[in-house]
Amino acid sequence: MAKKSKTTTHWLQTTAVRVTRVHFVYVAAYIASIIVFDMWNLYTHTAIAQLWTAAGLMLAVNTVLWYIARMNFSNKNIYGAIVLFLIVADIIFASYNVLWQRGLASKSVMLFAVPIITAAALRSRSTLLATTTLCAAAYSTVSVRYFFQHYGESYRVELYGTVGFYCAIFFVLAGLLAIIILPRTERF
């Protein structure tokens, strides 16, 4: 009788694989929205090409990271690095979308929740706070840059109020996730 080989996987590997799998759904939803916007002629052909390129790059990065995450490495920190690389890609992707959609007028601010939630999967408060800080820095930088490149599209008080509000919400989200991922030993 043949004995089945039992392979053990480290929780970081399982997390990296799962996070990259969910990102396939994320990119698919993004692509579906592009198709809908194109069908209704809401965006120009140039805009569709730019957004499709961003989606293609995100899909390519995610696919490579998913493939690497499925490999067995003796150094388990590689899986954490995969998730961190994906977080950076998410922040760049969200920043591009916010810039493309007119900075503080963008509806893509929600995309910054993806890297924050992805960071929570690593179960590290410092990673979660660092990611949230990077998201706040990226969002505020892109919004302020767009504002001053297209001065007069809105008011400064709206710029700083909106940027401050969304950055605060990023930290509220991180705080709530920290409570969920790092529970205290007490149970009710």
SVG drawing of the C-alpha trace seen along z (x, -y; Angstrom):
<svg xmlns="http://www.w3.org/2000/svg" viewBox="-25 -78 40 80">
<polyline fill="none" stroke="black" stroke-width="0.4" points="0.0,0.0 1.4,-3.4 1.8,-5.9 0.5,-9.4 3.2,-12.0 2.0,-14.6 3.2,-18.1 2.8,-20.8 2.3,-24.4 3.2,-27.4 0.3,-29.8 2.2,-32.5 2.1,-30.4 -1.6,-29.6 -2.2,-33.3 -0.2,-34.4 -2.0,-31.9 -5.4,-32.9 -4.8,-36.7 -3.6,-36.3 -6.6,-34.2 -9.0,-36.9 -7.0,-39.5 -8.0,-37.6 -11.7,-38.4 -10.7,-42.0 -9.1,-42.4 -12.0,-40.6 -14.5,-43.0 -12.3,-45.9 -12.3,-44.6 -16.0,-44.1 -16.5,-47.7 -14.3,-48.8 -16.4,-46.8 -19.7,-48.2 -18.3,-51.8 -17.2,-51.1 -20.5,-49.6 -22.3,-52.8 -19.6,-55.0 -18.9,-56.7 -15.1,-56.8 -13.1,-57.6 -11.3,-55.0 -8.0,-56.3 -9.3,-56.1 -10.5,-52.5 -7.0,-51.6 -5.3,-53.2 -7.6,-51.5 -7.3,-48.2 -3.5,-48.5 -3.6,-49.1 -5.8,-46.1 -3.5,-44.0 -0.5,-45.0 -2.2,-44.3 -3.3,-40.9 0.2,-40.0 1.7,-41.0 -0.9,-39.1 -0.5,-36.0 3.3,-35.9 2.9,-36.3 0.2,-33.6 2.5,-31.3 5.5,-32.0 3.2,-31.6 2.3,-28.1 6.0,-27.0 7.4,-25.5 10.3,-27.5 12.3,-26.6 12.5,-30.3 8.9,-31.1 9.5,-34.8 9.3,-34.7 5.5,-34.4 5.4,-37.5 7.4,-39.3 4.9,-38.2 2.1,-39.7 4.1,-42.9 4.8,-43.2 1.2,-42.7 0.3,-45.5 2.7,-47.9 1.2,-47.0 -2.3,-47.6 -1.3,-51.0 0.2,-52.0 -3.0,-50.7 -5.3,-52.6 -3.2,-55.8 -3.2,-55.6 -7.0,-55.2 -7.5,-58.1 -5.2,-60.3 -7.0,-59.2 -10.4,-60.0 -9.6,-63.6 -8.0,-63.3 -10.3,-64.3 -13.4,-63.9 -12.4,-60.2 -14.7,-57.4 -11.7,-55.1 -10.7,-56.0 -12.3,-52.8 -9.5,-50.9 -7.2,-51.9 -9.2,-49.5 -7.8,-46.5 -4.1,-47.0 -5.2,-47.8 -7.2,-44.6 -4.5,-42.6 -2.0,-43.9 -4.3,-42.6 -3.9,-39.1 -0.3,-39.1 -1.5,-39.5 1.0,-42.3 0.0,-45.6 3.1,-47.3 2.5,-46.0 -1.1,-47.2 -0.1,-50.7 2.7,-51.0 0.3,-50.1 -2.3,-52.5 0.3,-55.3 1.5,-54.5 -2.1,-54.6 -2.8,-57.9 0.5,-59.3 -0.3,-58.0 -3.9,-59.3 -3.0,-62.7 -0.1,-63.1 -2.1,-62.2 -5.1,-64.3 -3.0,-67.4 -0.9,-67.0 -4.0,-66.8 -5.6,-69.8 -2.6,-72.0 -2.2,-70.7 -5.8,-71.6 -6.2,-74.6 -9.7,-76.0 -11.6,-72.7 -12.5,-72.8 -11.7,-74.7 -8.8,-74.2 -11.0,-73.6 -12.7,-70.8 -9.3,-69.4 -8.0,-69.3 -11.3,-68.3 -11.8,-65.4 -8.2,-64.2 -8.3,-64.5 -11.6,-62.6 -10.5,-59.7 -7.1,-59.4 -8.8,-59.3 -11.2,-56.6 -8.2,-54.6 -6.9,-54.6 -10.3,-53.8 -10.5,-50.8 -7.0,-49.7 -7.9,-50.1 -11.0,-47.9 -9.0,-45.3 -6.3,-45.3 -9.1,-44.5 -10.3,-41.6 -6.9,-40.1 -5.2,-40.4 -7.9,-39.5 -7.2,-39.6 -7.1,-36.4 -10.4,-37.2 -13.5,-35.8 -17.1,-36.7"/>
</svg>
